[in-house]
Amino acid sequence: MRYCYFADYEIQMGDRLRVWGQATLVHALPEEAELDPADVLARIQKQAADTHGVRPGEVRVRAIHRLD
């Protein structure tokens, strides 16, 4: 199975600076595997964190939408 997602997130950096962003993710699973929402969230947080040079725990996902 293949799932596509669009996510909106924010990152608080210090007292004033806030970064907003969006990410897309294609999450592929073997046919017999079950979808784990926590895994999807963790992958989106890691992708956003890598983009902005922060830790995944600093990324607050505001919304996730499955596209297909």
N, CA, C and O atoms as a DFTB+ gen file, in Angstrom:
272 C
 N C O
     1  1       0.838      -1.185       0.000
     2  2       0.000       0.000       0.000
     3  2       0.884       1.248       0.000
     4  3       1.977       1.274       0.564
     5  1       0.366       2.256      -0.646
     6  2       1.077       3.533      -0.720
     7  2       0.124       4.637      -0.247
     8  3      -0.996       4.761      -0.742
     9  1       0.584       5.422       0.705
    10  2      -0.194       6.533       1.241
    11  2       0.580       7.826       1.021
    12  3       1.790       7.873       1.239
    13  1      -0.111       8.867       0.593
    14  2       0.512      10.175       0.394
    15  2      -0.091      11.164       1.389
    16  3      -1.303      11.184       1.601
    17  1       0.766      11.980       1.994
    18  2       0.331      12.922       3.019
    19  2       0.854      14.322       2.726
    20  3       1.908      14.500       2.116
    21  1       0.093      15.299       3.174
    22  2       0.511      16.704       3.200
    23  2       0.393      17.148       4.645
    24  3      -0.638      16.924       5.279
    25  1       1.436      17.774       5.176
    26  2       1.430      18.202       6.573
    27  2       1.806      19.678       6.680
    28  3       2.619      20.187       5.909
    29  1       1.202      20.340       7.641
    30  2       1.501      21.725       7.981
    31  2       2.117      21.705       9.377
    32  3       1.580      21.059      10.277
    33  1       3.239      22.405       9.569
    34  2       3.911      22.360      10.867
    35  2       4.469      23.729      11.240
    36  3       4.529      24.650      10.425
    37  1       4.876      23.823      12.509
    38  2       5.567      25.016      12.987
    39  2       6.684      24.595      13.921
    40  3       6.642      23.524      14.527
    41  1       7.687      25.464      14.027
    42  2       8.825      25.246      14.918
    43  2       9.056      26.536      15.677
    44  3       9.242      27.590      15.070
    45  1       9.046      26.463      17.001
    46  2       9.326      27.632      17.839
    47  2      10.832      27.693      18.058
    48  3      11.430      26.745      18.565
    49  1      11.439      28.809      17.674
    50  2      12.880      28.985      17.822
    51  2      13.117      30.226      18.672
    52  3      13.022      31.347      18.173
    53  1      13.421      30.038      19.934
    54  2      13.615      31.172      20.825
    55  2      12.278      31.762      21.244
    56  3      11.241      31.107      21.137
    57  1      12.306      32.996      21.720
    58  2      11.102      33.634      22.224
    59  2      10.218      34.214      21.131
    60  3       9.001      34.292      21.300
    61  1      10.805      34.619      20.022
    62  2      10.020      35.335      19.015
    63  2       9.946      34.647      17.659
    64  3       8.910      34.699      16.997
    65  1      11.007      34.018      17.249
    66  2      11.063      33.463      15.904
    67  2      10.260      32.167      15.818
    68  3      10.453      31.248      16.613
    69  1       9.384      32.112      14.871
    70  2       8.602      30.913      14.629
    71  2       8.687      30.597      13.142
    72  3       8.511      31.478      12.300
    73  1       8.955      29.341      12.829
    74  2       9.049      28.900      11.444
    75  2       7.812      28.070      11.133
    76  3       7.464      27.154      11.878
    77  1       7.155      28.396      10.033
    78  2       6.028      27.600       9.557
    79  2       6.471      26.904       8.284
    80  3       7.276      27.442       7.525
    81  1       5.958      25.732       8.055
    82  2       6.328      25.030       6.838
    83  2       5.318      23.963       6.481
    84  3       4.395      23.667       7.239
    85  1       5.517      23.399       5.319
    86  2       4.686      22.305       4.847
    87  2       5.616      21.201       4.349
    88  3       6.743      21.454       3.925
    89  1       5.115      19.985       4.413
    90  2       5.890      18.835       3.955
    91  2       4.954      17.853       3.276
    92  3       3.767      17.778       3.595
    93  1       5.504      17.107       2.344
    94  2       4.774      16.002       1.738
    95  2       5.527      14.721       2.050
    96  3       6.744      14.726       2.236
    97  1       4.789      13.635       2.104
    98  2       5.390      12.352       2.440
    99  2       4.673      11.254       1.670
   100  3       3.443      11.211       1.634
   101  1       5.443      10.373       1.057
   102  2       4.901       9.150       0.469
   103  2       5.332       8.019       1.387
   104  3       6.525       7.782       1.573
   105  1       4.371       7.331       1.952
   106  2       4.606       6.284       2.946
   107  2       4.173       4.959       2.335
   108  3       2.979       4.700       2.186
   109  1       5.139       4.127       1.983
   110  2       4.844       2.847       1.343
   111  2       4.977       1.711       2.354
   112  3       5.916       1.668       3.148
   113  1       4.010       0.789       2.303
   114  2       3.991      -0.366       3.202
   115  2       3.791      -1.638       2.388
   116  3       3.145      -1.611       1.340
   117  1       4.341      -2.751       2.862
   118  2       4.005      -4.030       2.228
   119  2       2.498      -4.297       2.368
   120  3       1.865      -3.803       3.301
   121  1       1.945      -5.053       1.472
   122  2       0.492      -5.314       1.461
   123  2      -0.030      -5.844       2.801
   124  3      -1.128      -5.477       3.219
   125  1       0.733      -6.692       3.470
   126  2       0.252      -7.311       4.707
   127  2       0.472      -6.446       5.955
   128  3      -0.024      -6.784       7.029
   129  1       1.196      -5.357       5.828
   130  2       1.500      -4.506       6.979
   131  2       0.334      -3.566       7.283
   132  3      -0.416      -3.169       6.390
   133  1       0.201      -3.222       8.558
   134  2      -0.824      -2.273       8.993
   135  2      -0.224      -0.879       9.101
   136  3       0.943      -0.719       9.458
   137  1      -1.025       0.113       8.794
   138  2      -0.596       1.504       8.890
   139  2      -0.477       1.906      10.357
   140  3      -1.402       1.696      11.141
   141  1       0.662       2.484      10.723
   142  2       0.892       2.982      12.077
   143  2       0.951       4.510      12.030
   144  3       1.945       5.064      11.562
   145  1      -0.086       5.201      12.500
   146  2      -0.103       6.666      12.447
   147  2       1.086       7.315      13.164
   148  3       1.557       8.371      12.742
   149  1       1.569       6.701      14.232
   150  2       2.716       7.262      14.949
   151  2       3.964       7.257      14.073
   152  3       4.790       8.165      14.169
   153  1       4.108       6.254      13.229
   154  2       5.240       6.192      12.315
   155  2       5.150       7.305      11.273
   156  3       6.160       7.925      10.941
   157  1       3.961       7.556      10.763
   158  2       3.763       8.640       9.796
   159  2       4.129       9.982      10.433
   160  3       4.843      10.782       9.828
   161  1       3.645      10.228      11.640
   162  2       3.943      11.470      12.348
   163  2       5.442      11.618      12.589
   164  3       5.999      12.696      12.385
   165  1       6.091      10.551      13.018
   166  2       7.532      10.601      13.286
   167  2       8.323      10.900      12.016
   168  3       9.297      11.651      12.053
   169  1       7.911      10.320      10.904
   170  2       8.618      10.581       9.635
   171  2       8.450      12.029       9.184
   172  3       9.394      12.636       8.679
   173  1       7.261      12.579       9.362
   174  2       7.034      13.979       8.990
   175  2       7.845      14.907       9.889
   176  3       8.455      15.862       9.408
   177  1       7.854      14.632      11.190
   178  2       8.640      15.458      12.112
   179  2      10.124      15.390      11.781
   180  3      10.808      16.413      11.812
   181  1      10.627      14.214      11.469
   182  2      12.051      14.069      11.129
   183  2      12.376      14.813       9.841
   184  3      13.403      15.486       9.753
   185  1      11.516      14.697       8.853
   186  2      11.744      15.393       7.584
   187  2      11.792      16.904       7.799
   188  3      12.673      17.575       7.260
   189  1      10.863      17.445       8.573
   190  2      10.844      18.885       8.848
   191  2      12.060      19.297       9.678
   192  3      12.671      20.333       9.416
   193  1      12.405      18.494      10.665
   194  2      13.561      18.808      11.511
   195  2      14.850      18.822      10.696
   196  3      15.685      19.708      10.878
   197  1      15.019      17.863       9.810
   198  2      16.215      17.817       8.968
   199  2      16.287      19.045       8.061
   200  3      17.372      19.571       7.810
   201  1      15.145      19.496       7.574
   202  2      15.100      20.662       6.694
   203  2      15.556      21.926       7.414
   204  3      16.240      22.763       6.825
   205  1      15.178      22.073       8.699
   206  2      15.453      23.307       9.440
   207  2      16.585      23.183      10.458
   208  3      16.894      24.154      11.149
   209  1      17.208      22.010      10.564
   210  2      18.341      21.837      11.468
   211  2      17.973      21.851      12.937
   212  3      18.721      22.376      13.761
   213  1      16.818      21.273      13.275
   214  2      16.385      21.179      14.670
   215  2      16.114      19.709      15.001
   216  3      16.224      18.835      14.141
   217  1      15.760      19.458      16.258
   218  2      15.399      18.104      16.672
   219  2      13.948      17.805      16.292
   220  3      13.126      18.720      16.283
   221  1      13.610      16.550      15.979
   222  2      12.224      16.208      15.628
   223  2      11.202      16.601      16.700
   224  3      10.067      16.947      16.375
   225  1      11.600      16.549      17.968
   226  2      10.682      16.907      19.049
   227  2      10.308      18.384      19.073
   228  3       9.345      18.767      19.738
   229  1      11.057      19.214      18.357
   230  2      10.766      20.646      18.296
   231  2       9.749      20.999      17.214
   232  3       9.286      22.137      17.133
   233  1       9.410      20.023      16.393
   234  2       8.467      20.245      15.295
   235  2       7.053      19.936      15.802
   236  3       6.775      18.829      16.263
   237  1       6.186      20.913      15.711
   238  2       4.781      20.741      16.102
   239  2       3.950      20.632      14.821
   240  3       3.787      21.607      14.088
   241  1       3.433      19.440      14.569
   242  2       2.611      19.234      13.382
   243  2       1.221      19.775      13.684
   244  3       0.569      19.355      14.639
   245  1       0.780      20.713      12.855
   246  2      -0.518      21.364      13.061
   247  2      -1.642      20.607      12.375
   248  3      -2.765      20.586      12.877
   249  1      -1.359      19.983      11.231
   250  2      -2.388      19.243      10.493
   251  2      -1.719      18.248       9.556
   252  3      -0.664      18.526       8.986
   253  1      -2.338      17.100       9.406
   254  2      -1.907      16.092       8.436
   255  2      -3.127      15.714       7.605
   256  3      -4.206      15.458       8.139
   257  1      -2.938      15.683       6.294
   258  2      -4.023      15.314       5.381
   259  2      -3.548      14.166       4.504
   260  3      -2.479      14.240       3.900
   261  1      -4.337      13.115       4.436
   262  2      -4.021      12.030       3.512
   263  2      -4.582      12.400       2.156
   264  3      -5.744      12.791       2.046
   265  1      -3.760      12.279       1.118
   266  2      -4.141      12.764      -0.196
   267  2      -4.778      11.712      -1.082
   268  3      -5.479      12.063      -2.031
   269  1      -4.561      10.452      -0.812
   270  2      -5.191       9.438      -1.666
   271  2      -5.756       8.301      -0.863
   272  3      -6.320       7.365      -1.430
